[in-house]
Amino acid sequence: MQYVSTRGHTLGTFTDVLLSGLAPDGGLAMPQSIPVLGTDQLEQLRHLSYPDLAYEVMRPFISDIPERDLRQLLQKTYQADTFGSPEITPLTPLGTSGLYLLELSNGPTLAFKDIAMQFLGHAFEYVLERENRRINILGATSGDTGSAAEYAMLGKDRINVFMLSPRGRMSRFQQAQMYSLNEPNIHNIAVEGVFDDCQDLVKAVNADAEFKARYDIGAVNSINWGRVLAQAVYYFRGYFALKLPAGAEADFCVPSGNFGNVFAGYLAKLMGLPIGQLVVASNENSVLNEFFEHGTYHVWPAERVAVTSSPSMDIGKASNFERYLYLISGQDAQQTQQWWEAVAGGQPVTLTGTLHWPHVTASGFRSGQSSHAQRLDTIRRIDREYGRLIDPHTADGVFVGERLKRAGIPMICLETALPAKFEETVYEAVGRLPERPERFAGLEARSRYASELPNDSEALKALIARALVARTLGDS
Ligand SMILES: *Cc1c(COP(=O)(O)O)cnc(C)c1O
C-alpha cells in the first residue's frame, strides 16, 4: 500500500508515514485506496481474538512489515495485562435501552488514546531498531495524549519523549499521572502558559529545520496515521460483540475533538463494516457539530474556545478533518488544498448546495452537542438508571447518542475515558468520588518530576539539547 498526502504528494509506505507528522506539503497521509471487505470476509473476522482482528484490519494498509513481525507487534500490544481483560475493549449494554458502551479506557492511562499509542510504542521501537535510528518525540498535551504517549514509550531505548503541558491547568489526576514518572527517557516540561502556548512552542521548534534534523525531532500527535488505523479495529470489535445477523446495521456515537477517533470509524465503514450513523458528539466547542448541521466549517480562534468540563474536547480546529474533506472531494488534492487554505486564512468553507454536499449526507455522519448541565445530568442519570458511572466526555457522547438513537438499531457509545480521570466533575454530578484502579492509589502524593519552562522556544531548545547530551553521557 502506498500513501499520498491530502495535498497530492506521494509519501511512500506505512513505515515511511509512521514516524513523520505533517507531509512536506502540509497535508496529511492517506492510503492510496481503501480496501473493501465483502460480507463473507467480514464474517470470518467475527470470532477472532483482538490481536488477530487487528492484524486482519490493519494488514492491507501495512505492506512493509513482514506478516510474522506485524503479528508479533500486535500480540505484544494487545495483552490482557495491559488492557485489563482479553476482550481489550469490552462492550457493555446500558440496560435494555439499545445503547451500549464500548469500553476503550481500561489501558495504562485510563483513556482511549492508549489503544493506538501502545501500538505506536511497539511499532516505533521495531522500525527504529530495523533502521538503526533514534527519535526524540516532542509534543504538547492538554492531558490525555501526553500521558498515553509517555506510558507507551516508557523505557524504550531509542526514544525520548519531551512533553509540554500547561503548568497547573490539567486535572489533578492528569498532572500527577504524568509528572510522577521518573524515567530517564521521559521529560515532562511544565510551561508557563496555556495549551496553545505549548503547541506554538512545538511549532517553533519544528520550524527550525536544522535543529529538528540535528536532534531527530518527531511527533505522535493526533494526525499520526498509525493511530487512526489502530483505532479502526475497535469499531469492528464493538460491532461483532453485538452478535447481529450478517449485514445488519449498528450506529456509533463518538465524543470528538480532533476528529481522529470518529474518522477511524469512518475508515471502518468504508472498509465495509455495516455502520449506519456515525454520530459526532461535541461539547460547547461545537465546530464539528456546526459543519454537520449547517454545512459550514471554520476554525475557531483560541480565544473563542471555551474551557469546559470535558476538556479533552476543547478544540477549535479539528486537525483530522482534512482527511474527511479529502475523501468527500473524491480524493481531489487540489480541491482539498483550496478548502484548507481558506480555513487557515480564517474563512469559512460551506459545502451545502455544492456538488459535494450529497457525499457528506451519504457518508452517514450525524452530530450533536452537549452543555455542562446536560453533561452532569447525563452522568447522574446513567448512574441512577444503570448503576454505571461515566466520565464527562463519555457523557457528551451518551447524551447525543440517546437523541439520535434509531428504533431497533443498536447505538454503541464510545467510552473515551474512565471517570477516575475526571473525578472533580463526576463528584459535582453525583456527590461521590468514582472508583480508582488500585495502581493509582495515592497518585497525587507521589514526588513530581517536571522541568518548569518559560514560554520561550530558545529555552526549550536549550533544555532538549542539554537533556540529550546528559543521556548520551549517561549511556556510555
Ligand atoms: C482525545 C479525547 C477525545 C477526542 O478524541 P478525538 O480523536 O480528538 O476526536 C475525547 N475524549 C477523551 C477523553 C479524549 O482524551
The ligand as an SDF file (V2000), in Angstrom:
LIG
                    3D

 15 15  0  0  0  0  0  0  0  0999 V2000
   -8.7500   12.8700   22.8900 C   0  0  0  0  0  0  0  0  0  0  0  0
  -10.0500   12.6790   23.5640 C   0  0  0  0  0  0  0  0  0  0  0  0
  -11.2760   12.9000   22.8910 C   0  0  0  0  0  0  0  0  0  0  0  0
  -11.3410   13.4180   21.4710 C   0  0  0  0  0  0  0  0  0  0  0  0
  -10.8870   12.4950   20.5150 O   0  0  0  0  0  0  0  0  0  0  0  0
  -10.5100   12.9710   19.0370 P   0  0  0  0  0  0  0  0  0  0  0  0
   -9.8710   11.8040   18.3960 O   0  0  0  0  0  0  0  0  0  0  0  0
   -9.5470   14.1230   19.2140 O   0  0  0  0  0  0  0  0  0  0  0  0
  -11.7590   13.4170   18.3500 O   0  0  0  0  0  0  0  0  0  0  0  0
  -12.4450   12.6190   23.5600 C   0  0  0  0  0  0  0  0  0  0  0  0
  -12.4460   12.1900   24.8490 N   0  0  0  0  0  0  0  0  0  0  0  0
  -11.2950   11.9810   25.5240 C   0  0  0  0  0  0  0  0  0  0  0  0
  -11.3630   11.5230   26.9350 C   0  0  0  0  0  0  0  0  0  0  0  0
  -10.0570   12.2120   24.9120 C   0  0  0  0  0  0  0  0  0  0  0  0
   -8.9130   12.0090   25.5880 O   0  0  0  0  0  0  0  0  0  0  0  0
  1  2  1  0
  2  3  1  0
  2 14  2  0
  3  4  1  0
  3 10  2  0
  4  5  1  0
  5  6  1  0
  6  7  2  0
  6  8  1  0
  6  9  1  0
 10 11  1  0
 11 12  2  0
 12 13  1  0
 12 14  1  0
 14 15  1  0
M  END
$$$$
